[in-house]
């Protein structure tokens, strides 16, 4: 087993069904998890649902259902979404799971043991939508003069007896930690935001609630449940086996989250962990928001799209490819049905899919599916392989550094090189005039296609997997990309290609209406 790599997504509130923003985060995390597995890391990948808190209580009340029933039903939709989108999680955690309650209480006790929790009265603003407390000075004014959170959500005045966490005590330790670990908060812009926030001074944080009971009970404090973010953040530790013995996957390598919740992950979470004497995660990456044609998604605008409708319309691979390719990871991005079709057709279906399909069906038809002989090599063959090796290395370097779209762009350069090579070498014409040369050209293309398919596997697992199945490639690790002996072994073993079917079908441009 390789070195551990622990990656997590945020856990979503199951107060409604998942939308494309949730799908985006899951897909990005999944591509990274698959990439690290290919690289030989011992990956643990966790996602799930965040089921406590006032937002869940209020939604259930509005719908006239029990909160547990709401959580069960909606959490099921999130899990089904993950399964439908080929999200390769190791655990789908629910914060209502029994081991999660145990871990949250253990973390609480550890913070109490450091004398970081005290009972007092909280009076201030709370946003149920964000499940967040805000200082008066952070609030903004709405159009009707009402007070809103900095995220533009309604706030209500709250006054109750609660437990406080001594967040102020961790102001300097946090600043020291950020300085010593420049990669803790990424990308850079989010890091700067957090530095400014912490430098502005930290007040102690209210960490329990008494006005409702849907949450993890505070140990030895009847009537108090933990503030939902305390137990939500602890999910990452629960999944690593906190207080159940060894934690080979802790500290987490990467908490992948949206830009709206960086403060919870980069300020509160490390402070809780410092207090409890637990090692801190290595990186918190705040990705951007997905917008629909540049607009925020909202129920009132009627532009909230079920990710499964998109996957049905454009294919799981198509959706995954589009989202990871189109959006520069870390920044906001926009999606629209016509943009998905254009991108998928140009790059997946035409550039790569067609390359594989043309080459493999030519071999199936003209060589009876047997891999071409060495033939008569020319300089151009070696040059192409070199270009593809560089493209795949570019993908690896960028993906390893979370620059997902740049990685795919590097990979595309390898695909374009193959297409230029095919046009220049015209193997179809060589069939009649120079069979020996045709063999060399086809053999070069098979090698190039194999390397490109292995490389893009984390992004489009189904289609790339189909190409590799056709080629009989069993070792799909990154190490296999540079394995020169593969072709010879495969040919010597008398490998025969089946009848290829397109791995990346062309999409139809939608009529006016987009999938609802
Ligand atoms: N429950 C909290 C997270 C707790 S993590 C310990 C939460 N849930 S959420 O359901 O509101 O959001 C889940 C994730 O989806 C967050 O990372 C959030 O940033 C992300 N997204 C929500 N809307 C999004 C878009 N429109 N685009 C991209 N990601 C978005 O916050």
Boltz pocket constraint, residues with backbone or C-beta under 6 A from the ligand:
constraints:
  - pocket:
      binder: B
      contacts: [[A, 9], [A, 10], [A, 11], [A, 12], [A, 13], [A, 14], [A, 20], [A, 21], [A, 22], [A, 24], [A, 25], [A, 50], [A, 229], [A, 232], [A, 233], [A, 235], [A, 256], [A, 257], [A, 258], [A, 259], [A, 260], [A, 261], [A, 288], [A, 289], [A, 290], [A, 291], [A, 297]]
      max_distance: 6.0
